[in-house]
């Protein structure tokens, strides 16, 4: 439900103001997903990228990997195959570094170019 998602974003915005090192990257990733829903592709890419950078800077590997995955999937959907595949390769590398072997297996089954 979009109302639930908006409330989550509202709470995350509040938390990001109070503790940006733990929450700002999460807010950017949520904002990216909202931009995707509104077909605002440039904004989505900007927000995903900002979220990924901040997650990397704060050593949140799992959220960095999720950001790469979600950005890669979005880019594939809008026809940017090369960059989308690159982002998914990055997601796999970060998921592997985090130790998410099961996730890597699932992604490699879904996307043959990752195998």
SULNOR-V79119 format. One line per field, one symbol per residue. phi: phi as a letter, one per 40 degrees, with the letter a starting at -180 (. if undefined). A space follows every 50 residues. Layout:
# SULNOR-V79119
phi=???
This chain:
# SULNOR-V79119
phi=.cccccccccccccccccacccbccccccccccccdccfccccccccdcc ccccccccgcdcccccdcccccccccccgcccccccccccdcccdcccgc ccccdcccccbdccc
